[in-house]
Amino acid sequence: MTAIVGVHGIGKYNYYLEAGGSAAGAATAMRLKWDRYLHAALGGETAAYFSEVAYFSHLLRDPKPGESSKQAAARVEAATQQVLVEWAKDLGLGEHVTGALKSFTGWLLGKLDSRSAAFAKLFAPEVAVYLTDQERRERCRQAVADAIRRNRPRVVIAHSLGSVVAYEALWANPDLPVDLLLTLGSPLGMRNVVFERLLPAPVNGLGERPKNVARWVNIADKDDIAAIPPALRASFTGVDVEELVNLDWIDFHTAEKYLGCPALDPHLRPFLA
């Protein structure tokens, strides 16, 4: 079985807590779940597809040394509100933002349905921390690079915010060759939130497939409010395949739905021994 490294998305801090504060324990729990999810797409005998799921959620959430949880929350509040404002514009809401950011973001969350609002409360803070706290960003990127270096996978499957971390980690570590980068529900092309803040920065309005990636496939659900725009080819050179899928209008962004999607099969099948 080929080695696959997964890179998780938002809202996975609970795995760390449930593992007693162990990142390794959290990664193992996620790997077992991701194997089950991917089996739904690939079928056949139950197999261990993933050699590891690179875990970094705790690096975004744990308070800094000497910092209380209250101070940590206050530190990211302004950045989170700014992410919500720019994200609202991408969603077609609040094109003309006036007044206090806090008031506007409260209005925005009220405009979304309950599931989308709950998703926004997870998505915006973690994206904000990753993009505005350089120390945490580098640690997350290093955690992903270390997992790839340990396992030397042919395939990296990156979901949600994990696609941003994986993209930057691969660019920062050109010695890590990957045959296939598969991004799922990716916000890489999200203007004014993610795209312009990427490292390396886009040139003349275009990002580029990492040089050490042979093939890039992007899959996004049509209702996924994190994957805006769902297609990445207008923003990046080197995206070999784009697929727009219809997973579930309620579960529009979960790793379970994406990994269980039949669209993954033709791209992964050539790598299965």
C-alpha positions in Angstrom: 0.0 0.0 0.0 1.4 3.4 -0.9 2.2 5.9 1.8 -0.2 8.7 2.1 0.2 11.6 4.5 -2.9 13.5 5.4 -3.1 17.1 6.6 -6.2 18.0 8.6 -8.3 21.1 8.5 -10.0 23.3 11.1 -11.7 22.3 14.4 -9.5 19.4 15.4 -8.3 20.6 18.8 -10.7 18.2 20.5 -8.5 15.3 19.4 -5.6 16.8 21.3 -7.7 17.2 24.4 -9.1 13.7 24.2 -5.6 12.3 23.8 -4.5 14.0 27.1 -2.6 16.7 25.5 -0.7 14.4 23.1 -0.2 15.5 19.5 1.0 12.0 18.6 -2.2 10.6 20.2 -4.4 13.0 18.3 -2.6 12.2 15.0 -3.1 8.5 15.6 -6.9 8.9 16.3 -7.3 11.0 13.2 -5.3 8.5 11.0 -7.6 5.7 12.0 -10.7 7.7 11.2 -9.3 8.9 7.9 -8.5 5.3 6.9 -12.2 4.5 7.4 -13.4 7.5 5.5 -11.1 6.9 2.5 -12.1 3.2 2.5 -15.7 4.4 1.7 -14.4 5.9 -1.5 -11.9 3.2 -2.6 -13.8 0.1 -1.4 -12.2 -3.4 -1.4 -10.6 -4.8 1.7 -10.1 -2.5 4.7 -6.6 -1.1 4.5 -4.3 1.3 6.3 -4.0 4.0 3.6 -2.5 6.8 5.6 1.0 6.4 7.1 0.3 9.6 9.2 -2.0 12.5 9.5 0.1 15.6 10.2 -1.3 17.2 13.3 -1.0 20.9 14.1 -4.2 22.1 15.7 -2.7 22.5 19.1 -0.1 24.8 17.7 -2.9 27.3 16.8 -4.8 27.0 20.1 -2.4 26.6 23.1 -1.7 29.9 24.9 1.8 31.2 24.5 4.1 30.8 27.6 3.0 33.1 30.3 -0.3 33.9 28.5 -3.7 33.2 30.0 -6.5 31.7 27.8 -8.3 35.1 28.2 -5.3 37.0 26.9 -5.0 34.5 24.0 -8.6 35.0 23.0 -8.2 38.8 23.1 -5.0 38.6 21.0 -6.8 37.0 18.0 -10.1 38.8 18.2 -9.3 41.7 15.9 -7.6 39.4 13.3 -10.6 37.1 13.5 -13.1 39.9 12.9 -11.1 41.1 9.9 -11.1 37.6 8.4 -14.9 37.4 8.8 -15.3 40.8 7.1 -13.3 39.8 4.0 -14.8 36.4 3.9 -18.3 38.0 4.0 -17.4 39.9 0.8 -16.4 36.6 -0.8 -19.8 35.2 0.2 -21.5 38.2 -1.3 -22.5 39.7 2.0 -21.6 43.1 3.5 -19.8 44.6 0.4 -20.0 48.0 2.1 -18.8 47.5 5.6 -19.4 50.4 8.0 -19.2 50.7 11.8 -17.4 48.6 14.3 -16.0 45.3 13.1 -17.4 43.5 16.1 -20.9 44.7 15.3 -20.6 43.7 11.7 -19.3 40.2 12.5 -22.2 39.7 14.8 -24.6 40.7 12.0 -22.8 38.4 9.6 -23.1 35.4 11.9 -26.8 36.2 12.2 -27.2 36.1 8.5 -25.8 32.6 8.1 -27.8 29.5 8.8 -26.9 27.8 12.1 -24.5 25.2 10.6 -22.7 27.8 8.6 -22.5 30.2 11.6 -21.0 27.4 13.7 -18.5 26.6 10.9 -17.5 30.3 10.7 -16.8 30.4 14.4 -14.3 27.6 13.9 -12.9 28.7 10.5 -12.2 32.4 11.1 -10.1 32.2 14.3 -7.9 29.4 13.2 -7.3 31.0 9.8 -6.6 34.3 11.4 -4.1 32.8 13.9 -2.3 30.9 11.1 -2.0 34.0 8.8 -1.1 36.6 11.4 1.1 34.8 14.0 4.3 34.1 12.2 5.8 31.9 15.0 2.7 29.6 15.1 2.6 29.6 11.3 6.1 28.4 11.1 5.5 25.7 13.7 2.5 24.4 11.9 4.3 24.3 8.6 7.2 22.5 10.2 4.9 19.9 11.7 3.6 19.1 8.3 7.0 19.1 6.7 8.3 16.7 9.5 5.4 14.3 8.8 6.2 14.3 5.1 9.9 13.8 5.7 9.3 10.9 8.1 7.1 9.1 5.7 8.3 10.1 2.3 4.8 9.7 0.8 3.9 9.6 -2.8 0.6 11.3 -2.0 -0.4 14.2 0.3 -4.1 14.7 0.9 -4.7 18.1 2.5 -8.2 19.3 3.7 -9.4 22.8 4.4 -6.8 25.0 6.2 -4.5 22.0 6.0 -4.2 22.7 2.2 -2.8 26.1 3.0 -0.3 24.7 5.5 0.7 21.9 3.1 1.1 24.3 0.2 3.4 26.5 2.2 5.3 23.6 3.8 6.0 22.0 0.4 7.3 25.3 -1.0 9.5 25.8 2.0 11.0 22.3 1.7 11.9 21.6 -1.9 13.7 18.4 -0.9 10.4 16.7 -0.2 9.1 15.3 -3.6 5.4 14.4 -3.8 3.8 12.6 -6.8 0.3 13.9 -6.0 -1.0 16.8 -4.0 -4.8 16.3 -3.5 -6.5 19.4 -2.0 -10.0 19.1 -0.6 -12.3 22.0 0.3 -9.4 24.3 -0.1 -9.5 28.1 0.8 -6.2 28.7 -1.0 -7.9 31.0 -3.6 -9.9 33.0 -1.1 -9.2 36.6 -2.0 -8.3 39.2 0.7 -8.3 36.4 3.3 -5.8 33.7 2.3 -4.6 34.1 -1.3 -2.7 37.4 -1.0 -1.1 36.3 2.3 0.4 33.1 1.0 4.1 32.3 1.4 5.5 32.5 -1.2 3.3 35.5 -2.3 1.5 35.2 -5.6 3.2 36.9 -8.5 1.2 39.0 -10.9 -2.0 37.7 -9.4 -1.0 34.0 -9.7 0.3 31.4 -7.3 2.1 28.3 -8.5 2.2 24.6 -7.9 5.1 23.8 -5.6 8.1 22.7 -7.7 8.4 19.4 -5.9 4.8 18.4 -6.6 4.4 16.4 -9.8 0.6 16.6 -10.0 -2.1 18.7 -8.3 -5.7 17.7 -8.1 -8.3 20.0 -6.4 -11.7 18.8 -5.4 -14.4 21.1 -3.9 -18.0 20.8 -3.0 -20.3 23.3 -4.7 -21.8 24.5 -1.4 -18.5 24.6 0.6 -18.3 28.1 2.0 -14.6 27.6 2.9 -13.7 26.8 -0.7 -14.4 30.2 -2.3 -13.8 30.0 -5.2 -14.0 26.2 -5.5 -11.8 26.2 -8.6 -8.2 27.2 -8.2 -7.0 27.3 -11.8 -7.8 31.0 -12.1 -5.5 31.7 -9.2 -2.7 29.1 -9.5 -0.7 27.6 -12.4 -0.1 23.9 -12.3 -3.5 22.7 -11.1 -3.8 19.6 -13.3 -7.4 18.6 -12.4 -10.4 20.5 -10.9 -13.5 18.6 -9.8 -16.7 20.3 -8.5 -18.7 17.8 -6.5 -22.0 17.7 -4.6 -21.3 16.1 -1.2 -24.0 17.3 1.1 -25.7 20.7 1.5 -25.5 20.3 5.3 -22.1 18.5 5.7 -20.5 20.7 3.0 -16.9 20.7 4.4 -16.2 17.7 6.6 -13.2 15.4 6.0 -15.5 12.4 6.2 -17.6 13.6 3.2 -14.6 14.6 1.1 -12.5 11.4 1.8 -15.6 9.3 1.1 -16.3 11.0 -2.2 -16.0 8.7 -5.3 -14.2 11.5 -7.2 -11.0 10.6 -5.3 -10.9 7.0 -6.7 -9.4 7.6 -10.2 -6.7 9.9 -8.8 -5.6 7.6 -6.0 -6.1 4.2 -7.6 -2.8 4.4 -9.6 -0.9 4.8 -6.4 -2.4 1.8 -4.6 -0.2 -1.2 -4.6 
